[in-house]
Amino acid sequence: MATQATAHQTKWWSGGKSPFNLEYGKLMMWYFLMSDAFTFGAFLISYGSIRFSQNFWPDPNVVFNAFPGAGHANLPLAFVSVMTFILIISSVTMVLAVHAGHKGDKQGVIKWLFWTIVGGAAFLGCQAWEWHHLITGEHAVLVDGKIEMWGQNMSHNPWGPIAEGITHNGHHVRTPGPVAFGGYFFGITGFHGFHVFSGVIINIIMLIMTQKNVFQNRGHYLMIEKAGLYWHFVDLVWVFVFLCFYLI
Amino acid sequence: MQHPAFEEVTYHHHADDATFKKKVRKTTILLSVITIIELAIGLMIYNIHKGESPNELLILMFKGMVCILTLAKAYYIVSIFMHLGDEIRNMIMTIVVPLLLFIWFIAAFIWDGNSYKNLRNKYDPYFKERTMPAKHNKADDKTHEVKPAEKNGKE
């Protein structure tokens, strides 16, 4: 309540203080994230634009239906929901790390940063498995009257419309799907994965710095807050990637 | 905990532990519940797709619902986890107002993609024939076309 009162009485633009009541680096982190949001937005909108220009687009539930160790069982959305929850939980542990930093609680920061890093690494592992599964998969596709076994990669898309009246080893045979699918999927999830990777590296550096008392000696844990903003942004982007590639 | 490193900051947000924990727990549960609802809708869309004649309007409605739920999730992450909701109004506006460009951005490009599809279907019959999913009235033609291929495939 007291802080609210000061907020209204302060002349923010009279100099000597931040008109946004934010430390410089943190404000710049916000603007970086905004620009990054436009980069991701441009990728996703480009994907949407191409998708709307096609008569047929693969159903995500057909493409993403595998689960590690489950063989050929048809489990649409199962694995990606695991990935989504991993990222949400690692976002929560990051909130807790930032809060521990506020209180100057070094052990708390170390503990929660550690779990955040574990979550990030787990997510990257899941993504590596999913990519590997898509690229090395073998799906019967009817090409020029012959059946070929295709994986999902940048130049081949085995998820086209079902070729009526043909089966191969008791399975549907599909025709080639829109090639752009692979480029967009690997491009955008790859760019997001790269953000997760750099986020994990940043968090590891923060963990080492915390352990070496860098922030303790500095008197504040503001760097943890900035790293936290970046990490939450990675989670935020995943929410949209999840929507665009897996749900709709 | 005013510190020379950021004396430009006039006041700090202080949330006591209990309030903070409650807020984080509430947001975590909210995000999880929304995600579970999204997944349920995703599975519903899958099941509608599997059916004989999928109701396109129903699918579109479900997809719209998922989009709205995603926006709700984004709001909670940015406002609570990233604490944007606690910043002062001017600062929030410098982030949110530029993002309004997305409204135009999304509408214009999706419209453009759709128009490209319509033009191609109109002027490029080969594109249409090659990419349009088979309708039932064409099924007979198709079966004849691909029969020799089946032999090839088995060799």
Interface residues (C-beta under 8 A of the other chain):
Chain A: T3 T6 A7 T10 W12 G16 K17 S18 P19 F20 N21 L22 E23 Y24 L27 W30 Y31 M34 A37 F38 G41 A42 I45 S46 G48 S49 I50 R51 F52 S53 Q54 N55 F56 D59 P60 N61 P76 L77 S81 T84 F85 I88 I89 S91 V92 M94 V95 L96 H99 G104 A140 L142 G145 K146 I147 P161 I162 A163 E164 G165 I166 H168 V173 P178 R218 G219 H220 L222 G228 L229 H232 F233 D235 L236 V239 F240 F242 L243 Y246 L247 I248
Chain B: M1 H3 A5 F6 E7 E8 V9 T10 Y11 H12 H13 H14 F20 V24 T28 L31 S32 T35 E38 L39 I41 G42 L43 I45 Y46 H49 K63 V66 C67 T70 K73 A74 I77 V78 F81 M82 L84 E87 I88 N90 M91 T94 I95 P98 L99 L101 F102 F105 I106 F109 I110 D112 G113 N114 Y116 K117 R120 N121 K128 T131 M132 P133 A134 A139 K142 T143 V146 K147 P148 A149 E150 N152 G153
